[in-house]
Amino acid sequence: MIFSKVFQNKKILILGLGITGLNLYKALKKSSANVYVWDDNIKIKNIKNINLNKFKFKNLDFCVPSPGISTKGKEAHLIIKILKQNKIKIISELDLFQIYLNSQNNYNNGNIKIIAVTGTNGKSTVVSIIDHVLDRLKINRSLVGNIGKSIFESITLKNGYYIIEVSSYQLETTSLFKPNFSILTNVSKDHLDRHKTMQEYIRQKFNIFKKQSLKDTAIVSVDYSGTQKFIKKLLTKDKLNVIKISGKNKNSIYYYDDYSIYKNKKILFKPSNYSLRGNHNFENITHVVALLESQGNLNTTSLRAINDFSGLSHRQEVVRKIKKTLFINDSKATNIESSVPALKSFKNIYWICGGITKSKDMRVAIPYLKNVKKIFIIGLEKKIFFDAFEDVAEIVYVKNMNSAVQISYLNAKKDNQHASIILSPAAASFDQYKNFETRGNAFKRIVSNL
């Protein structure tokens, strides 16, 4: 756990006691801060909400809201509106961490550095590969953030790297966070219920570069619509090292295709990792390779480490093979754009999808349905899938996961060809499951019992 005297006697309100908020509460209490909390559904022993009618908000130093709490517009939480009326600083956990870092000699003298990664898809894979490689290189590191372990839950480093997966929700209230290395993997439609427009969503993503300067490094994909004006502005920042990644422009310094990664048109690395197949993963690997080279850590050991990375659960995870049928768990695909890589990577697909959709237009997947033999819809929102796909693919509504797995397997056996049964929902899980992990684990249990 991270704690520090820099927070001693500070008056801090934590808004929302999820995983992040609760660990932050514990860290700040241990730091001898004056910690206050509010949670809409607080049910935690020995922790009490503030009294809204009596609490003196104007005496606070700052408030740290949970990433899931909206801080802007009409949807802003009531307490956020009260704080703004009282002109109280609203900062992110990332900013609070930066305050801690700025008080540490090991950070100020360069012994501790920050690697931060964001993007719509691929960020968990990227931070996990980085963590794996640094471990192989015997470099101290701590992997935290949106991937599961909150920042203040981390071990305290005296040297090495904090590797942080960062969400757009965290970046929405960030103004101090200054990573040494920032990566933006890609941008596609997501979280528009929160950010309203793609431009605003992209703006929040680019906040990861906001405070970088001097000898810092920014690594960014340049192939996505809507990002060009932000990249152009990034290139004007004084002495910031900007590394551009592309899978479209062969003249880009770092370029990737379906087979190799290139630098200045020469092959730099040819990955042979089955768990990292597909163009999207070559994009992920290219970001990692560019990062490692910028640190002086690109060598035989680090490249071997990438090639033996075993992949992440719920991301094109090979669950089982029964004779000619392969079962793939891609439950992390919670929007249509993140389902496309699986549809591109396999053949003779029986596609299980459905849930609460984030996009009303699913047609982005149509060019890849040539690999799909049949679509099985689960969950509540079937109409959106039927409207998009019924003219170009065979599609049926089976409602639940068990039926989808059983029927798709019967179809695959009947066809007697090499086939892939893929759970890649292209939608959120909340209509049937707590989260994508619970959904993926349900799929794996059903498959294991076949």
Helices and strands as residue ranges (DSSP letters): G 5-7, E 11-15, H 19-30, E 34-38, G 57-59, E 62-65, H 78-85, E 89-90, H 93-102, H 105-108, E 112-118, H 123-136, E 141-145, G 151-153, E 160-165, H 168-171, E 181-184, H 192-195, H 198-205, G 206-209, E 217-221, H 228-234, E 241-246, E 254-256, E 261-263, E 266-269, G 274-276, H 279-295, H 300-307, E 317-322, E 325-329, H 336-345, E 349-353, G 363-371, E 372-378, H 383-389, E 395-399, H 401-415, E 419-423, H 436-448
